[in-house]
Amino acid sequence: MRVVIVTESFPPDVNGVAHCTMQTARHLAARGHEPLVIAPATAGATATSRSSGTAWRPSTGSDPARPSAASAPYPGASGIPWEPPTGSDPARPPASSTPYPGASGTPDVFESAAPCPVVRVPSLPLPGYSQVRVALPSRRLMAALTAHRAELVHLAGPFVLGARGMAAAARLGLPAVAVYQTDLAGYARTYLGAGENTAWRRMRAVHSAADRTLAPSTAAVRDLTEHGVERVRLWPRGVDTVRFRPGLRDEALRHRLAPGGEKIIGYVGRLAPEKHVELLAGACRLPGVRVVVVGDGPSGASLRAALPGAVFLGRTTGEDLARLFASLDMFVHTGPYETFCQTVQEAMASGVPVIAPAAGGPLDLVDHGRTGLLVPPHDADAVRAAVGALVADPARAAAYGRAGRLMVEGRTWEAVGDQLLDHYDEVLRGRTAVAA
């Protein structure tokens, strides 16, 4: 099956949309399908071929679904042609060849690390948040859909580029599956203090045009349904239970982070207003506690002032991130607008008890009183009390960690990827039935 994945973000970006899109592309390739990714150009990159600056076109008599190794890259592929490893099936790169190094991404990933061709379209940084790139209008999207001879379009977190991808799919008569991943209405409320209804109108228009919308949690399914989106199905996220595992606990690392033997309370994620990391301030003041913050973003400077005594490690990825997770005594997530919350799953896979807001994705992930604690959103006192309760009862915390690991052991990306393929098949069968 030739699938075009139109995404608002892709590695080297570090966020849930980028990570899920990479895992999706890898699974499609591993199962013998032919994915193509279309994503905004990264900072400092050009969206044209460095060989000619022109769009790729299939040579006479060639397969337009895939350029030959010696041909120019796909339109907008950042000048790096995709080439299969020597002796491999070009539609199915082996899982071991240049794997994506890390569940949360890495800033050093080159396009050649992707398991399929990647088309980059021109983009600009979002004002005030340069890590987020917004795609500009470009003919490359339609050209790539046509050249790849797409059979299905997968829209990852559609809003700007994804909306154009949906329109292009409709013009070409292609089935589309839209994956809801970001609570943009919540972000509008946080950043603008308004615009929530406008965000929902745009999301409703895009998702309603798709053959099926996949939501990562029961809360997300409910939100979409309540806002008039039909044909919504649940599709959760996987977790790498090999990379994230309790056996990586590192006592030397723990000593460096908490030389006084304090309990290590970790947050991993973007440092941005919608994450409300400042709610950890009360935990910072608890005796015998060391708060460790992993990530970067526009709120970094203000959080350093708001969280006295906290250790800020910046962006950490790959094995270093997995070792950090396993070395925590507990993981606290503070953001109330998560449609899923992948870092909660990574903490659970690492055998670490979790504290999270009783809102959005964590409601599906955290079994309150068994794998961790759910607290009211935006409640700093509740966060502090939950941390204090688990610090005072290490046996209870350890039991939560063990139960969390058991809960996620079957949630591999392979299993979740096969669920996605089932959704694709159902959508394609539905189209065939209508045509008949």
C-alpha positions in Angstrom: 0.0 0.0 0.0 1.3 3.4 -0.9 0.6 5.8 2.0 1.4 9.5 2.1 1.8 10.8 5.7 1.2 14.6 5.9 2.4 15.8 9.2 2.7 19.1 11.0 6.0 17.9 12.6 8.7 15.3 11.9 12.2 14.6 13.4 14.5 16.3 14.2 11.6 18.0 15.9 11.1 16.6 19.4 7.4 16.3 20.2 4.6 13.7 20.3 3.4 14.3 16.7 7.0 14.0 15.3 7.7 10.8 17.3 4.4 9.1 16.5 4.8 9.9 12.8 8.3 8.4 12.7 7.0 5.3 14.4 4.2 5.1 12.0 6.5 5.4 9.0 8.8 2.8 10.4 6.0 0.3 11.0 4.5 0.8 7.5 7.9 0.2 5.9 8.6 -2.9 8.1 5.3 -4.4 7.1 6.2 -4.0 3.4 4.2 -0.9 2.6 5.5 2.2 0.8 5.2 5.3 3.0 6.1 8.9 2.0 6.3 11.7 4.6 5.5 15.3 3.8 6.5 17.7 6.6 7.5 21.4 7.1 11.1 22.2 6.4 13.3 22.4 9.5 15.1 25.5 10.7 18.1 26.4 8.5 17.1 23.9 5.8 16.0 24.6 2.3 12.9 22.8 0.9 14.4 22.4 -2.6 16.8 19.9 -4.0 20.3 21.0 -3.6 21.1 19.1 -6.8 18.9 21.2 -9.0 16.5 23.2 -6.9 13.6 21.7 -9.0 10.9 19.3 -8.2 11.6 15.6 -8.7 9.9 14.0 -11.7 10.0 10.3 -12.6 12.2 9.5 -15.6 10.6 7.9 -18.6 9.7 4.3 -17.9 10.5 4.6 -14.2 8.2 3.8 -11.3 6.8 7.2 -10.3 6.1 5.9 -6.8 9.8 5.8 -5.9 12.9 7.5 -7.4 15.9 5.4 -8.2 18.9 5.7 -6.0 20.6 7.7 -8.6 17.7 10.1 -9.3 17.0 13.5 -7.9 15.1 13.4 -4.6 11.4 13.8 -4.1 10.3 17.4 -4.4 11.4 19.2 -1.3 13.4 16.3 0.1 16.1 18.7 1.4 18.5 17.6 -1.2 19.1 14.1 0.4 17.8 11.3 -1.9 16.4 8.3 -0.1 18.4 5.3 -0.9 17.7 1.7 0.2 20.6 -0.2 1.8 22.5 -2.3 -0.6 20.8 -5.6 -1.3 17.6 -4.7 0.5 14.0 -4.4 -0.7 13.7 -0.7 -1.4 10.1 -0.7 -0.2 11.0 -2.2 3.1 14.2 -0.9 4.8 15.3 -3.2 7.6 14.4 -2.1 11.1 18.0 -2.2 12.1 19.2 0.2 9.4 19.7 3.7 10.8 16.9 3.3 13.5 15.5 6.4 14.9 17.6 6.9 18.1 15.3 7.7 20.9 11.6 7.8 21.9 11.6 11.6 22.1 13.8 12.4 19.2 17.3 13.8 18.6 18.4 17.1 17.1 21.0 15.3 15.0 18.8 13.1 12.9 19.4 13.5 9.2 16.7 12.8 6.6 18.5 9.6 5.7 17.6 8.1 9.1 13.9 8.1 8.1 12.6 4.7 6.8 11.1 6.3 3.7 11.4 9.4 1.5 10.7 12.7 3.2 9.3 15.8 1.3 10.0 19.1 3.0 7.8 22.1 2.2 8.7 25.7 3.0 8.0 26.8 6.6 8.4 29.7 9.0 8.9 29.6 12.8 5.8 30.3 14.9 6.2 33.8 16.4 7.3 33.5 20.0 7.9 29.8 19.8 10.7 29.2 17.2 10.8 25.4 17.8 7.4 25.1 16.1 7.5 25.4 12.3 4.4 26.4 10.3 4.2 25.2 6.7 3.7 27.7 3.9 1.5 27.1 0.9 3.4 25.0 -1.6 2.7 23.0 -4.8 5.0 20.3 -3.5 2.3 18.7 -1.5 0.0 17.9 -4.5 3.1 17.0 -6.7 4.3 14.5 -4.1 0.8 12.9 -3.7 0.5 12.5 -7.4 4.1 11.3 -7.9 3.8 8.7 -5.2 0.5 7.4 -6.6 -0.9 7.5 -3.1 -3.6 5.0 -2.2 -4.4 6.5 1.2 -3.5 9.8 3.0 -2.6 9.8 6.7 -2.9 13.2 8.3 -0.9 13.5 11.5 -2.2 16.2 13.8 -3.8 18.1 10.9 -4.2 21.9 11.3 -2.1 23.9 8.7 -0.2 21.5 6.4 -2.7 18.8 7.3 -5.6 20.9 6.2 -4.0 21.3 2.8 -3.3 17.6 2.7 -7.0 16.9 3.3 -8.0 19.3 0.6 -5.5 17.7 -1.8 -6.7 14.2 -0.9 -10.3 15.3 -1.6 -9.4 16.7 -5.0 -7.7 13.5 -5.9 -10.5 11.3 -4.6 -8.2 9.6 -2.1 -9.3 8.2 1.3 -7.9 10.0 4.3 -7.4 9.0 7.9 -6.9 12.0 10.3 -5.0 11.4 13.6 -6.0 13.9 16.3 -2.9 14.5 18.5 -2.9 18.1 19.8 -5.4 20.0 21.9 -5.1 23.2 19.8 -8.2 24.7 21.5 -6.5 24.4 24.9 -3.3 26.0 23.4 -5.4 28.9 22.1 -6.9 29.4 25.5 -3.4 29.3 27.1 -1.5 31.6 24.6 -4.2 33.9 23.4 -6.9 33.8 26.1 -9.3 33.4 23.2 -9.7 31.6 19.9 -10.9 28.3 21.3 -14.0 28.2 19.2 -12.1 29.2 16.1 -9.6 26.4 16.7 -12.5 23.9 17.0 -14.1 25.1 13.8 -10.9 24.5 11.9 -10.3 21.1 13.4 -13.9 20.1 12.9 -13.7 21.0 9.2 -10.6 19.0 8.6 -11.6 15.9 10.6 -15.1 15.9 9.3 -13.7 15.7 5.7 -11.7 12.6 6.6 -13.0 9.1 6.2 -12.0 8.4 9.7 -10.5 10.2 12.7 -8.3 8.4 15.1 -8.1 9.7 18.7 -5.4 8.6 21.2 -7.6 8.5 24.4 -11.2 8.2 25.5 -11.1 11.8 26.6 -10.0 12.9 23.1 -12.8 10.7 21.5 -15.3 12.5 23.8 -14.0 16.0 23.0 -14.1 15.4 19.2 -17.6 13.9 19.4 -18.9 16.7 21.6 -17.6 19.2 19.0 -19.4 17.6 16.1 -16.7 15.3 14.6 -18.1 12.0 13.4 -16.5 8.7 12.5 -14.1 8.9 15.5 -12.3 5.7 16.6 -9.8 5.1 19.5 -6.2 4.5 18.5 -3.7 4.8 21.4 0.1 5.1 21.2 2.8 2.6 21.7 5.9 2.7 23.9 9.3 1.2 23.4 9.5 -1.2 26.4 13.0 -2.3 25.3 14.5 1.1 25.5 12.5 2.3 28.5 13.0 -0.3 31.2 13.7 -0.4 35.0 17.1 -2.1 34.5 18.6 1.2 33.4 18.5 2.7 36.9 21.9 4.3 37.4 23.0 4.9 41.0 26.0 7.0 39.8 23.6 9.3 37.9 21.3 9.5 40.9 24.2 10.6 43.1 25.2 13.4 40.7 21.6 14.6 40.6 20.9 14.3 44.3 24.2 14.1 46.2 22.4 14.3 49.5 20.3 11.2 48.8 17.1 13.2 48.1 14.2 11.5 46.3 14.4 12.5 42.6 11.1 13.9 41.2 11.2 14.3 37.4 9.4 16.2 34.7 10.2 15.5 31.0 8.7 17.6 28.2 8.5 21.0 26.6 9.0 24.0 28.9 6.1 26.0 27.6 3.1 27.8 29.2 0.6 25.0 28.4 2.6 22.5 30.4 2.3 24.4 33.7 5.6 23.1 35.0 5.5 25.9 37.6 3.1 23.7 39.6 6.2 21.8 40.8 7.2 24.8 42.9 5.6 23.3 46.0 7.4 20.0 45.5 10.7 21.8 45.3 10.2 23.0 48.9 9.6 19.6 50.3 12.4 18.3 52.5 14.4 15.4 51.0 13.2 16.1 47.5 15.2 17.1 44.4 13.2 18.1 41.3 14.8 17.4 37.9 13.4 19.1 34.8 14.3 17.6 31.4 13.4 19.6 28.2 13.6 23.0 26.7 11.2 25.7 25.4 10.2 29.3 25.8 9.4 29.1 29.5 12.9 27.9 30.5 14.1 31.1 32.0 11.0 31.8 34.0 10.8 28.2 35.3 14.4 28.5 36.6 13.3 31.4 38.7 10.0 29.7 39.8 11.6 26.3 40.8 14.3 27.0 43.4 16.7 24.2 43.8 15.6 22.3 40.7 18.1 20.8 38.3 17.5 21.7 34.7 19.1 19.2 32.2 17.9 20.7 28.9 16.9 18.5 26.0 17.9 14.8 26.6 17.2 12.0 24.2 17.9 8.4 23.4 19.6 6.1 25.9 20.4 9.1 28.1 16.7 9.9 28.4 15.9 6.2 29.1 18.5 6.1 31.9 17.1 9.3 33.4 13.6 7.9 33.5 14.7 4.7 35.2 16.7 6.7 37.7 13.7 8.7 39.0 11.9 8.0 42.1 8.7 9.3 40.6 7.5 11.1 37.5 5.2 14.1 37.6 3.4 15.5 34.6 1.7 18.9 35.1 0.1 19.8 31.7 -3.7 19.5 31.6 -4.1 19.6 27.8 -2.6 16.2 26.8 -4.6 14.2 24.3 -2.4 11.2 25.3 0.9 12.0 27.2 3.7 9.8 25.9 6.1 10.6 28.7 3.7 9.1 31.2 3.9 5.8 29.3 7.7 6.0 29.1 7.9 6.6 32.9 5.6 3.6 33.5 7.7 1.4 31.1 10.7 2.5 33.2 9.0 1.2 36.4 8.5 4.7 37.9 5.3 5.7 39.7 3.4 8.6 38.0 1.6 11.7 39.2 -0.5 13.4 36.6 -3.6 15.6 36.2 -7.0 13.9 36.1 -7.6 15.3 32.6 -7.1 14.2 29.0 -4.9 11.3 28.1 -3.5 10.5 31.6 -7.0 9.3 32.6 -6.5 6.3 30.4 -2.9 5.7 31.4 -2.8 6.2 35.2 -4.8 3.7 37.3 -5.3 5.9 40.3 -4.1 4.1 43.5 -2.5 1.3 41.5 0.1 2.7 39.1 0.2 6.3 40.4 -1.9 9.2 41.5 -4.2 11.5 39.6 -4.6 15.1 40.9 -7.0 17.9 40.0 -5.6 20.0 37.1 -3.9 23.3 37.9 -3.7 22.4 41.6 -0.2 23.1 42.9 -1.2 22.0 46.4 -2.5 18.7 45.2 0.7 18.1 43.3 2.8 18.9 46.4 0.6 16.6 48.5 0.8 13.7 46.1 4.6 14.0 45.9 4.8 14.2 49.7 2.6 11.1 50.1 4.8 8.9 47.8 8.0 10.2 49.3 6.7 9.2 52.8 5.7 5.8 51.6 8.5 4.3 49.4 7.0 0.8 49.4 3.7 2.2 48.0 5.7 4.1 45.3 7.7 1.0 44.4 4.5 -1.0 44.0 3.0 1.6 41.7 6.1 1.5 39.6 6.0 -2.3 39.2 2.3 -2.2 38.4 2.9 0.5 35.8 5.5 -1.5 34.0 3.2 -4.6 33.9 0.4 -2.4 32.5 2.3 -1.1 29.5 4.3 -4.2 28.5 1.9 -5.2 25.8 1.6 -1.6 24.3 4.4 -2.0 21.8 4.6 0.2 18.7 4.4 -3.0 16.6 1.0 -3.9 18.2 -0.3 -0.3 17.9 1.0 -0.1 14.3 -0.9 -3.2 13.3 -4.1 -1.6 14.8 -3.5 1.3 12.5 -3.3 -1.0 9.5 -6.6 -2.5 10.5 -8.1 1.0 10.4 -6.6 1.6 7.0 -8.1 -1.7 5.7 -11.6 -0.8 7.1 -11.5 2.7 5.4 -10.4 1.2 2.1 -13.1 -1.5 2.3 -15.6 1.2 3.0 -14.6 3.1 0.0 -14.8 0.0 -2.2 -18.3 -0.8 -0.9 -19.5 2.7 -1.6 -18.1 2.5 -5.2 -19.7 -0.8 -5.8 
